[in-house]
Amino acid sequence: MPVSKIAITLDKELVKEVDLLVKSNLFPNRSKAIQEAVKEKLERLKRTRLAKECAKLDPGFEESMAEEGFSMEIEEWPKY
């Protein structure tokens, strides 16, 4: 995957925490630690957004839409 270099500004305490993760061999370097943190945060935001959108759905309406026309279809199914 192609990568891009960017410059960021972090609080000194945050940098110390990242450096501790690198020193304890959880990550090979600062860049990888920050890359993983950003990736994880973006994935979490996507899941949260999906959950919020799903919460807006009306279960009764969705069920009726899913079953619309189902009664006609069942008559066309082969008997077992």
PDB file as gemmi writes it, atoms N, CA and C in Angstrom:
CRYST1    1.000    1.000    1.000  90.00  90.00  90.00 P 1                      
ATOM      1  N   MET A   1       0.842  -1.168   0.000  1.00  0.00           N  
ATOM      2  CA  MET A   1       0.000   0.000   0.000  1.00  0.00           C  
ATOM      3  C   MET A   1       0.892   1.238   0.000  1.00  0.00           C  
ATOM      4  N   PRO A   2       0.625   2.182  -0.890  1.00  0.00           N  
ATOM      5  CA  PRO A   2       1.425   3.410  -0.899  1.00  0.00           C  
ATOM      6  C   PRO A   2       1.242   4.194   0.398  1.00  0.00           C  
ATOM      7  N   VAL A   3       2.265   4.852   0.819  1.00  0.00           N  
ATOM      8  CA  VAL A   3       2.206   5.643   2.046  1.00  0.00           C  
ATOM      9  C   VAL A   3       2.514   7.097   1.742  1.00  0.00           C  
ATOM     10  N   SER A   4       2.057   7.961   2.634  1.00  0.00           N  
ATOM     11  CA  SER A   4       2.334   9.394   2.528  1.00  0.00           C  
ATOM     12  C   SER A   4       2.945   9.865   3.830  1.00  0.00           C  
ATOM     13  N   LYS A   5       3.927  10.726   3.707  1.00  0.00           N  
ATOM     14  CA  LYS A   5       4.515  11.319   4.905  1.00  0.00           C  
ATOM     15  C   LYS A   5       3.730  12.558   5.269  1.00  0.00           C  
ATOM     16  N   ILE A   6       3.468  12.695   6.574  1.00  0.00           N  
ATOM     17  CA  ILE A   6       2.796  13.892   7.070  1.00  0.00           C  
ATOM     18  C   ILE A   6       3.519  14.367   8.324  1.00  0.00           C  
ATOM     19  N   ALA A   7       3.306  15.588   8.683  1.00  0.00           N  
ATOM     20  CA  ALA A   7       3.857  16.124   9.923  1.00  0.00           C  
ATOM     21  C   ALA A   7       2.700  16.341  10.886  1.00  0.00           C  
ATOM     22  N   ILE A   8       2.883  15.918  12.130  1.00  0.00           N  
ATOM     23  CA  ILE A   8       1.839  16.124  13.130  1.00  0.00           C  
ATOM     24  C   ILE A   8       2.457  16.742  14.377  1.00  0.00           C  
ATOM     25  N   THR A   9       1.626  17.342  15.176  1.00  0.00           N  
ATOM     26  CA  THR A   9       2.054  17.921  16.438  1.00  0.00           C  
ATOM     27  C   THR A   9       1.333  17.185  17.556  1.00  0.00           C  
ATOM     28  N   LEU A  10       2.099  16.685  18.515  1.00  0.00           N  
ATOM     29  CA  LEU A  10       1.530  15.943  19.633  1.00  0.00           C  
ATOM     30  C   LEU A  10       1.987  16.539  20.948  1.00  0.00           C  
ATOM     31  N   ASP A  11       1.153  16.403  21.938  1.00  0.00           N  
ATOM     32  CA  ASP A  11       1.484  16.800  23.297  1.00  0.00           C  
ATOM     33  C   ASP A  11       2.693  15.984  23.769  1.00  0.00           C  
ATOM     34  N   LYS A  12       3.582  16.607  24.549  1.00  0.00           N  
ATOM     35  CA  LYS A  12       4.802  15.922  24.996  1.00  0.00           C  
ATOM     36  C   LYS A  12       4.499  14.647  25.773  1.00  0.00           C  
ATOM     37  N   GLU A  13       3.474  14.673  26.598  1.00  0.00           N  
ATOM     38  CA  GLU A  13       3.114  13.485  27.372  1.00  0.00           C  
ATOM     39  C   GLU A  13       2.655  12.345  26.460  1.00  0.00           C  
ATOM     40  N   LEU A  14       1.948  12.699  25.412  1.00  0.00           N  
ATOM     41  CA  LEU A  14       1.502  11.699  24.453  1.00  0.00           C  
ATOM     42  C   LEU A  14       2.697  11.079  23.730  1.00  0.00           C  
ATOM     43  N   VAL A  15       3.657  11.902  23.388  1.00  0.00           N  
ATOM     44  CA  VAL A  15       4.876  11.402  22.729  1.00  0.00           C  
ATOM     45  C   VAL A  15       5.626  10.456  23.672  1.00  0.00           C  
ATOM     46  N   LYS A  16       5.659  10.799  24.946  1.00  0.00           N  
ATOM     47  CA  LYS A  16       6.323   9.923  25.919  1.00  0.00           C  
ATOM     48  C   LYS A  16       5.634   8.560  25.972  1.00  0.00           C  
ATOM     49  N   GLU A  17       4.299   8.569  25.948  1.00  0.00           N  
ATOM     50  CA  GLU A  17       3.556   7.307  25.978  1.00  0.00           C  
ATOM     51  C   GLU A  17       3.815   6.481  24.721  1.00  0.00           C  
ATOM     52  N   VAL A  18       3.854   7.146  23.581  1.00  0.00           N  
ATOM     53  CA  VAL A  18       4.145   6.441  22.323  1.00  0.00           C  
ATOM     54  C   VAL A  18       5.558   5.867  22.380  1.00  0.00           C  
ATOM     55  N   ASP A  19       6.499   6.648  22.881  1.00  0.00           N  
ATOM     56  CA  ASP A  19       7.881   6.174  22.991  1.00  0.00           C  
ATOM     57  C   ASP A  19       7.996   4.964  23.918  1.00  0.00           C  
ATOM     58  N   LEU A  20       7.189   4.939  24.980  1.00  0.00           N  
ATOM     59  CA  LEU A  20       7.193   3.780  25.871  1.00  0.00           C  
ATOM     60  C   LEU A  20       6.683   2.529  25.156  1.00  0.00           C  
ATOM     61  N   LEU A  21       5.675   2.698  24.309  1.00  0.00           N  
ATOM     62  CA  LEU A  21       5.160   1.567  23.531  1.00  0.00           C  
ATOM     63  C   LEU A  21       6.225   1.037  22.570  1.00  0.00           C  
ATOM     64  N   VAL A  22       6.973   1.954  21.972  1.00  0.00           N  
ATOM     65  CA  VAL A  22       8.047   1.563  21.055  1.00  0.00           C  
ATOM     66  C   VAL A  22       9.173   0.880  21.843  1.00  0.00           C  
ATOM     67  N   LYS A  23       9.524   1.468  22.989  1.00  0.00           N  
ATOM     68  CA  LYS A  23      10.603   0.915  23.811  1.00  0.00           C  
ATOM     69  C   LYS A  23      10.252  -0.484  24.322  1.00  0.00           C  
ATOM     70  N   SER A  24       8.956  -0.714  24.585  1.00  0.00           N  
ATOM     71  CA  SER A  24       8.542  -2.030  25.074  1.00  0.00           C  
ATOM     72  C   SER A  24       8.265  -3.009  23.926  1.00  0.00           C  
ATOM     73  N   ASN A  25       8.634  -2.607  22.731  1.00  0.00           N  
ATOM     74  CA  ASN A  25       8.527  -3.443  21.527  1.00  0.00           C  
ATOM     75  C   ASN A  25       7.095  -3.782  21.118  1.00  0.00           C  
ATOM     76  N   LEU A  26       6.128  -2.971  21.525  1.00  0.00           N  
ATOM     77  CA  LEU A  26       4.766  -3.164  21.039  1.00  0.00           C  
ATOM     78  C   LEU A  26       4.658  -2.684  19.605  1.00  0.00           C  
ATOM     79  N   PHE A  27       5.478  -1.712  19.250  1.00  0.00           N  
ATOM     80  CA  PHE A  27       5.539  -1.181  17.888  1.00  0.00           C  
ATOM     81  C   PHE A  27       7.001  -0.995  17.516  1.00  0.00           C  
ATOM     82  N   PRO A  28       7.329  -1.139  16.226  1.00  0.00           N  
ATOM     83  CA  PRO A  28       8.728  -0.990  15.820  1.00  0.00           C  
ATOM     84  C   PRO A  28       9.225   0.456  15.856  1.00  0.00           C  
ATOM     85  N   ASN A  29       8.284   1.409  15.716  1.00  0.00           N  
ATOM     86  CA  ASN A  29       8.671   2.822  15.705  1.00  0.00           C  
ATOM     87  C   ASN A  29       7.446   3.703  15.965  1.00  0.00           C  
ATOM     88  N   ARG A  30       7.674   4.985  16.158  1.00  0.00           N  
ATOM     89  CA  ARG A  30       6.581   5.939  16.406  1.00  0.00           C  
ATOM     90  C   ARG A  30       5.576   5.961  15.262  1.00  0.00           C  
ATOM     91  N   SER A  31       6.100   5.958  14.066  1.00  0.00           N  
ATOM     92  CA  SER A  31       5.249   6.051  12.892  1.00  0.00           C  
ATOM     93  C   SER A  31       4.224   4.920  12.860  1.00  0.00           C  
ATOM     94  N   LYS A  32       4.687   3.692  13.114  1.00  0.00           N  
ATOM     95  CA  LYS A  32       3.787   2.537  13.090  1.00  0.00           C  
ATOM     96  C   LYS A  32       2.773   2.619  14.231  1.00  0.00           C  
ATOM     97  N   ALA A  33       3.193   3.070  15.389  1.00  0.00           N  
ATOM     98  CA  ALA A  33       2.290   3.198  16.529  1.00  0.00           C  
ATOM     99  C   ALA A  33       1.170   4.198  16.221  1.00  0.00           C  
ATOM    100  N   ILE A  34       1.534   5.336  15.660  1.00  0.00           N  
ATOM    101  CA  ILE A  34       0.545   6.364  15.343  1.00  0.00           C  
ATOM    102  C   ILE A  34      -0.339   5.901  14.190  1.00  0.00           C  
ATOM    103  N   GLN A  35       0.245   5.235  13.198  1.00  0.00           N  
ATOM    104  CA  GLN A  35      -0.533   4.716  12.070  1.00  0.00           C  
ATOM    105  C   GLN A  35      -1.601   3.738  12.570  1.00  0.00           C  
ATOM    106  N   GLU A  36      -1.234   2.828  13.445  1.00  0.00           N  
ATOM    107  CA  GLU A  36      -2.182   1.852  13.990  1.00  0.00           C  
ATOM    108  C   GLU A  36      -3.273   2.544  14.815  1.00  0.00           C  
ATOM    109  N   ALA A  37      -2.903   3.556  15.583  1.00  0.00           N  
ATOM    110  CA  ALA A  37      -3.879   4.275  16.403  1.00  0.00           C  
ATOM    111  C   ALA A  37      -4.908   4.998  15.530  1.00  0.00           C  
ATOM    112  N   VAL A  38      -4.436   5.640  14.471  1.00  0.00           N  
ATOM    113  CA  VAL A  38      -5.342   6.350  13.568  1.00  0.00           C  
ATOM    114  C   VAL A  38      -6.258   5.361  12.858  1.00  0.00           C  
ATOM    115  N   LYS A  39      -5.696   4.254  12.392  1.00  0.00           N  
ATOM    116  CA  LYS A  39      -6.489   3.231  11.702  1.00  0.00           C  
ATOM    117  C   LYS A  39      -7.583   2.687  12.624  1.00  0.00           C  
ATOM    118  N   GLU A  40      -7.212   2.363  13.854  1.00  0.00           N  
ATOM    119  CA  GLU A  40      -8.177   1.829  14.819  1.00  0.00           C  
ATOM    120  C   GLU A  40      -9.286   2.841  15.110  1.00  0.00           C  
ATOM    121  N   LYS A  41      -8.925   4.097  15.267  1.00  0.00           N  
ATOM    122  CA  LYS A  41      -9.911   5.140  15.548  1.00  0.00           C  
ATOM    123  C   LYS A  41     -10.875   5.299  14.377  1.00  0.00           C  
ATOM    124  N   LEU A  42     -10.368   5.296  13.152  1.00  0.00           N  
ATOM    125  CA  LEU A  42     -11.228   5.432  11.972  1.00  0.00           C  
ATOM    126  C   LEU A  42     -12.194   4.257  11.858  1.00  0.00           C  
ATOM    127  N   GLU A  43     -11.711   3.045  12.133  1.00  0.00           N  
ATOM    128  CA  GLU A  43     -12.586   1.864  12.093  1.00  0.00           C  
ATOM    129  C   GLU A  43     -13.677   1.972  13.151  1.00  0.00           C  
ATOM    130  N   ARG A  44     -13.324   2.440  14.337  1.00  0.00           N  
ATOM    131  CA  ARG A  44     -14.305   2.596  15.416  1.00  0.00           C  
ATOM    132  C   ARG A  44     -15.348   3.641  15.046  1.00  0.00           C  
ATOM    133  N   LEU A  45     -14.920   4.725  14.426  1.00  0.00           N  
ATOM    134  CA  LEU A  45     -15.866   5.760  14.004  1.00  0.00           C  
ATOM    135  C   LEU A  45     -16.835   5.231  12.947  1.00  0.00           C  
ATOM    136  N   LYS A  46     -16.334   4.399  12.031  1.00  0.00           N  
ATOM    137  CA  LYS A  46     -17.201   3.816  11.008  1.00  0.00           C  
ATOM    138  C   LYS A  46     -18.266   2.929  11.648  1.00  0.00           C  
ATOM    139  N   ARG A  47     -17.852   2.097  12.616  1.00  0.00           N  
ATOM    140  CA  ARG A  47     -18.814   1.215  13.288  1.00  0.00           C  
ATOM    141  C   ARG A  47     -19.844   2.029  14.060  1.00  0.00           C  
ATOM    142  N   THR A  48     -19.402   3.077  14.704  1.00  0.00           N  
ATOM    143  CA  THR A  48     -20.307   3.920  15.481  1.00  0.00           C  
ATOM    144  C   THR A  48     -21.307   4.597  14.558  1.00  0.00           C  
ATOM    145  N   ARG A  49     -20.840   5.077  13.418  1.00  0.00           N  
ATOM    146  CA  ARG A  49     -21.728   5.735  12.462  1.00  0.00           C  
ATOM    147  C   ARG A  49     -22.776   4.764  11.938  1.00  0.00           C  
ATOM    148  N   LEU A  50     -22.357   3.544  11.645  1.00  0.00           N  
ATOM    149  CA  LEU A  50     -23.289   2.530  11.163  1.00  0.00           C  
ATOM    150  C   LEU A  50     -24.323   2.221  12.241  1.00  0.00           C  
ATOM    151  N   ALA A  51     -23.885   2.093  13.475  1.00  0.00           N  
ATOM    152  CA  ALA A  51     -24.810   1.804  14.577  1.00  0.00           C  
ATOM    153  C   ALA A  51     -25.811   2.942  14.755  1.00  0.00           C  
ATOM    154  N   LYS A  52     -25.347   4.185  14.639  1.00  0.00           N  
ATOM    155  CA  LYS A  52     -26.258   5.328  14.762  1.00  0.00           C  
ATOM    156  C   LYS A  52     -27.292   5.337  13.644  1.00  0.00           C  
ATOM    157  N   GLU A  53     -26.869   5.026  12.439  1.00  0.00           N  
ATOM    158  CA  GLU A  53     -27.800   4.985  11.310  1.00  0.00           C  
ATOM    159  C   GLU A  53     -28.800   3.841  11.468  1.00  0.00           C  
ATOM    160  N   CYS A  54     -28.332   2.704  11.944  1.00  0.00           N  
ATOM    161  CA  CYS A  54     -29.241   1.569  12.154  1.00  0.00           C  
ATOM    162  C   CYS A  54     -30.259   1.874  13.246  1.00  0.00           C  
ATOM    163  N   ALA A  55     -29.860   2.650  14.238  1.00  0.00           N  
ATOM    164  CA  ALA A  55     -30.776   3.003  15.326  1.00  0.00           C  
ATOM    165  C   ALA A  55     -31.926   3.861  14.823  1.00  0.00           C  
ATOM    166  N   LYS A  56     -31.735   4.542  13.709  1.00  0.00           N  
ATOM    167  CA  LYS A  56     -32.785   5.390  13.144  1.00  0.00           C  
ATOM    168  C   LYS A  56     -33.872   4.581  12.430  1.00  0.00           C  
ATOM    169  N   LEU A  57     -33.568   3.321  12.127  1.00  0.00           N  
ATOM    170  CA  LEU A  57     -34.516   2.502  11.381  1.00  0.00           C  
ATOM    171  C   LEU A  57     -35.700   2.101  12.248  1.00  0.00           C  
ATOM    172  N   ASP A  58     -36.854   1.983  11.614  1.00  0.00           N  
ATOM    173  CA  ASP A  58     -38.063   1.518  12.288  1.00  0.00           C  
ATOM    174  C   ASP A  58     -38.171   0.019  12.035  1.00  0.00           C  
ATOM    175  N   PRO A  59     -37.970  -0.809  13.058  1.00  0.00           N  
ATOM    176  CA  PRO A  59     -37.972  -2.255  12.858  1.00  0.00           C  
ATOM    177  C   PRO A  59     -39.266  -2.773  12.222  1.00  0.00           C  
ATOM    178  N   GLY A  60     -40.397  -2.240  12.630  1.00  0.00           N  
ATOM    179  CA  GLY A  60     -41.671  -2.675  12.050  1.00  0.00           C  
ATOM    180  C   GLY A  60     -41.743  -2.389  10.566  1.00  0.00           C  
ATOM    181  N   PHE A  61     -41.348  -1.204  10.181  1.00  0.00           N  
ATOM    182  CA  PHE A  61     -41.355  -0.823   8.771  1.00  0.00           C  
ATOM    183  C   PHE A  61     -40.393  -1.682   7.970  1.00  0.00           C  
ATOM    184  N   GLU A  62     -39.189  -1.894   8.512  1.00  0.00           N  
ATOM    185  CA  GLU A  62     -38.186  -2.703   7.813  1.00  0.00           C  
ATOM    186  C   GLU A  62     -38.685  -4.135   7.630  1.00  0.00           C  
ATOM    187  N   GLU A  63     -39.348  -4.683   8.647  1.00  0.00           N  
ATOM    188  CA  GLU A  63     -39.877  -6.036   8.543  1.00  0.00           C  
ATOM    189  C   GLU A  63     -40.968  -6.108   7.483  1.00  0.00           C  
ATOM    190  N   SER A  64     -41.851  -5.109   7.479  1.00  0.00           N  
ATOM    191  CA  SER A  64     -42.923  -5.123   6.479  1.00  0.00           C  
ATOM    192  C   SER A  64     -42.359  -4.991   5.063  1.00  0.00           C  
ATOM    193  N   MET A  65     -41.311  -4.193   4.904  1.00  0.00           N  
ATOM    194  CA  MET A  65     -40.677  -4.056   3.589  1.00  0.00           C  
ATOM    195  C   MET A  65     -40.023  -5.374   3.170  1.00  0.00           C  
ATOM    196  N   ALA A  66     -39.403  -6.064   4.124  1.00  0.00           N  
ATOM    197  CA  ALA A  66     -38.730  -7.323   3.813  1.00  0.00           C  
ATOM    198  C   ALA A  66     -39.742  -8.400   3.428  1.00  0.00           C  
ATOM    199  N   GLU A  67     -40.918  -8.346   4.026  1.00  0.00           N  
ATOM    200  CA  GLU A  67     -41.929  -9.370   3.771  1.00  0.00           C  
ATOM    201  C   GLU A  67     -42.909  -8.984   2.669  1.00  0.00           C  
ATOM    202  N   GLU A  68     -42.766  -7.772   2.138  1.00  0.00           N  
ATOM    203  CA  GLU A  68     -43.676  -7.328   1.083  1.00  0.00           C  
ATOM    204  C   GLU A  68     -43.572  -8.266  -0.118  1.00  0.00           C  
ATOM    205  N   GLY A  69     -44.679  -8.772  -0.523  1.00  0.00           N  
ATOM    206  CA  GLY A  69     -44.696  -9.669  -1.662  1.00  0.00           C  
ATOM    207  C   GLY A  69     -44.303 -11.100  -1.322  1.00  0.00           C  
ATOM    208  N   PHE A  70     -43.909 -11.335  -0.087  1.00  0.00           N  
ATOM    209  CA  PHE A  70     -43.474 -12.662   0.323  1.00  0.00           C  
ATOM    210  C   PHE A  70     -44.610 -13.673   0.237  1.00  0.00           C  
ATOM    211  N   SER A  71     -45.819 -13.253   0.559  1.00  0.00           N  
ATOM    212  CA  SER A  71     -46.950 -14.184   0.540  1.00  0.00           C  
ATOM    213  C   SER A  71     -47.202 -14.698  -0.883  1.00  0.00           C  
ATOM    214  N   MET A  72     -47.009 -13.842  -1.868  1.00  0.00           N  
ATOM    215  CA  MET A  72     -47.181 -14.287  -3.250  1.00  0.00           C  
ATOM    216  C   MET A  72     -46.048 -15.230  -3.655  1.00  0.00           C  
ATOM    217  N   GLU A  73     -44.848 -14.937  -3.203  1.00  0.00           N  
ATOM    218  CA  GLU A  73     -43.701 -15.762  -3.550  1.00  0.00           C  
ATOM    219  C   GLU A  73     -43.823 -17.155  -2.967  1.00  0.00           C  
ATOM    220  N   ILE A  74     -44.338 -17.284  -1.753  1.00  0.00           N  
ATOM    221  CA  ILE A  74     -44.399 -18.582  -1.094  1.00  0.00           C  
ATOM    222  C   ILE A  74     -45.287 -19.553  -1.863  1.00  0.00           C  
ATOM    223  N   GLU A  75     -46.284 -19.031  -2.555  1.00  0.00           N  
ATOM    224  CA  GLU A  75     -47.158 -19.887  -3.342  1.00  0.00           C  
ATOM    225  C   GLU A  75     -46.410 -20.474  -4.543  1.00  0.00           C  
ATOM    226  N   GLU A  76     -45.370 -19.795  -4.977  1.00  0.00           N  
ATOM    227  CA  GLU A  76     -44.596 -20.249  -6.136  1.00  0.00           C  
ATOM    228  C   GLU A  76     -43.509 -21.250  -5.743  1.00  0.00           C  
ATOM    229  N   TRP A  77     -43.252 -21.410  -4.459  1.00  0.00           N  
ATOM    230  CA  TRP A  77     -42.211 -22.315  -4.018  1.00  0.00           C  
ATOM    231  C   TRP A  77     -42.662 -23.753  -4.226  1.00  0.00           C  
ATOM    232  N   PRO A  78     -41.736 -24.645  -4.576  1.00  0.00           N  
ATOM    233  CA  PRO A  78     -42.102 -26.054  -4.757  1.00  0.00           C  
ATOM    234  C   PRO A  78     -42.449 -26.698  -3.403  1.00  0.00           C  
ATOM    235  N   LYS A  79     -43.375 -27.638  -3.426  1.00  0.00           N  
ATOM    236  CA  LYS A  79     -43.760 -28.371  -2.217  1.00  0.00           C  
ATOM    237  C   LYS A  79     -42.695 -29.425  -1.934  1.00  0.00           C  
ATOM    238  N   TYR A  80     -42.361 -29.605  -0.698  1.00  0.00           N  
ATOM    239  CA  TYR A  80     -41.362 -30.624  -0.300  1.00  0.00           C  
ATOM    240  C   TYR A  80     -42.038 -31.738   0.446  1.00  0.00           C  
TER     241      TYR A  80                                                      
END                                                                             
